[in-house]
Amino acid sequence: MTGRRPTFETKDRERLYAFIEERGGATHEELVEADLLTDPARYRQLVAVMKRDGVLDEVEGVLRPAVDAAGTESHTIDGTEVAIRPARQEDISGIIGVMKQVADERRYIVAEDVADQLSGDSALMRQDLEDRRFFVGTVDDEVVAWCGVEQPSLEKLAHNAELTLGVLEEYRGSGIGSRLMERGLSWAEESGFHKVYNSVPATNQDGIEFLEDHGWTTEAVRRDHYRIDGEFVDEVMLAVELGD
């Protein structure tokens, strides 16, 4: 799969990157104090080279692993300026907020589970999350939608990826969800995945129709899989194959 952790020519560069990645970000002072390099006087030179090579980004003095996937797309949707881009560490609270609002509607159970996982993790781009990628839709720098793509942990399922997607109610029907899903599926295809799947309660007809309109098909229905507000609800399992 592509989109993996970068490789490095020297151990010093790898140590710097690992330190920054594990913490989700680090200042120049923190790098010096960590005493990571065989020659500490070289750390600024190495950081400059890694920024030049697109391995690190620096915002307001904080260094972070650079996010790939071609940066930000800007769209004007219904007169509103919307940015579609890879998620950054500082987006994590916004992503969780949108997920929880969507989950509160009780139409997207998977979103609640992913929100809980993120809530318990301090770093969005950490090494142990290298097979999970998030994209966001923002309006005035506020997260209003997310798309997540995650690889299962089982090796025999590694050619598949699970996609989660949600948009705040006031922005639905505007095209933000479609743009985000295109971005997520493009990343999944470039990363070598064969199929992407999603599962929603049968009561979420809008979500099912949205996926079907974008070429997804129902692969299975699990009867009475959820219990929502005291009622048993089927789970509809949909998927789309990539590269067709």
MOWO-V115900 format. One record per pair of residues at least 12 apart in sequence whose C-alpha atoms are under 10 Angstrom apart, sorted by the first residue. I is the first residue (numbers start at 1). GAP is how many residues later the second one is. Records with the same first field share a line. If there is no record, write none. Layout:
# MOWO-V115900
I->GAP  GAP
This chain:
# MOWO-V115900
1->130  157  158  187  188  189  190  191  192
2->129  185  186  187  188  189  190  191
3->64  65  66  127  128  130  184  185  187  188  189
4->64  123  126  127  187
5->12  13  16  50  60  121  122  125  126
6->49  59
7->48
8->42  47
11->25  26  27
12->24  25  26  27  28  30  31  34
13->23  24  30  33  34  36  37
14->22
15->21  22
16->15  18  19  20  21  27  30  31  34
17->30  33  38  39  46  47  48
18->47  108  109
19->12  15  17  45
20->36  42  43  44  45  106
21->35  42  43  44  45  102  103  104  105  106
22->42  43  100  101  103  104  105  106
23->41  99  100  101  102  103  104
24->38  39  40  41  64  65  66  98  99  100  101  102  103
25->31  32  33  34  36  37  38  39  40  64  98  100  101
26->32  35  36  37  38  39
27->31  32  33  34  35  36  37
28->15  16  19  30  33  34  35
29->32  33
30->32
31->12  13  16  32
32->12
47->16
50->15  16
51->12  13  14  15
53->13
54->12  13  14
55->12  13
64->24  25  61
65->23  24  60  61
66->22  59
67->18  19  20  21  58  66
68->17  18  119
69->16  17  64  66  114  115  117  118  121
70->15  16  113  117
71->13  14  15  16
72->12  13  14  15  63  64  65
73->12  13  64  106  110
74->63  64
75->100  101  104
77->94  97  98  99
78->93  96  97
80->59  60  91  94
81->57  58  59
82->54  55  56  57  58  59  60  61  62  94
83->53  54  55  56  57  58  59  60  93  96  97
84->51  52  53  54  55  59  61  62  92  93  95  96  99
85->49  50  51  52  53  61  95  98  99
86->47  48  49  50  51  60  61  62  94  97  98
87->37  38  46  47  48  49  50  56  59  60  61
88->35  36  37  46  47  48
89->33  34  35  36  37
90->33  34
91->33  43  44  45  47  50  51  52
92->23  26  27  29  30  31  32  33  42  51
93->22  25  26  50
94->42  44  47  48  49  50  51  52
95->20  23  24  39  40  41  42  47  48  49  50  51  52  53  71
96->15  16  18  19  20  21  22  23  47  50
97->18  22  46  47  48  71
98->13  17  45  46  47  48  68  69  70  71
99->12  13  14  15  16  17  45  46  47  65  66  67  68  69
100->12  13  14  15  16  66
101->65  66  67  68
102->43  63  64  65  66  67
103->12  63
105->64  99
106->95  97  98  122  123
107->93  94  95  96  97  98  99  100  121
108->56  57  58  91  92  93  94  95  96  99
109->90  91  92  117  119  126
110->53  54  55  88  89  90  91
111->37  53  54  55  89
114->34  50
129->21  22
130->20  21
131->18  19  20  21  22  27  30  57  60
132->16  17  18  19  20  29  30  31
133->14  15  16  17  18  30  51  54  55
134->12  13  14  15  16  29  30  31  46  49  50
135->12  13  14  30  45  46  48  49  52
136->12  29  30  31  40  41  44  47  48
137->29  30  39  40  42  43
138->38
139->32
143->24  25
144->22  23  24  25  26  27  28  32  33
145->20  21  22  23  24  26  27  31  32  35
146->18  19  20  21  22  30  31  34  35  38
147->16  17  18  19  20  30  32  33  34  35  36  37  38
148->13  14  15  16  17  18  32  33  36  37
149->12  13  14  15  16  32  35  36  38  39  47  48
150->12  13  14  38  46
151->12  37  42  45
157->36  38
158->34  35  36  37
159->29  32  33  34  35  36  37
160->28  32  33  34  35  36  37  79  81  82
161->24  27  28  32  33  34  35  36  37  78
162->26  33  34  35  36  37  77
163->18  21  22  25  33  34  35  36  76
164->17  20  32  33  34  35  36
165->12  13  15  16  19  33  42
166->14  15  41
167->13
173->37
177->33
178->32  33  36
181->30  33
182->32
184->12
185->55  56  57
186->56  57
188->54
189->52  53  54
190->52  53
192->50  51
193->48  49  50
194->46  47  48  49  50
195->44  45  46  47  48
196->20  42  43  44  45  46
197->19  20  21  22  40  41  42  43  44
198->13  18  20  38  39  40  41  42
199->19  20  21  22  23  36  37  38  39  40
200->21  26  34  35  36  37  38
201->20  21  23  24  25  26  27  31  32  33  34  35  36
202->19  20  21  22  23  24  31  32  33  34  35
203->25  30  31  32  33
204->31  32
205->31
208->28  29  30
211->27  28  29
212->26  27  28
214->26
215->23  24  25  26
216->21  22  23  24  25
217->19  20  21  22  23  24
218->18  19  20  21  22
219->17  18  19  20  21
220->15  16  17  18  19
221->13  14  15  16  17
222->12  13  14  15
223->12  13
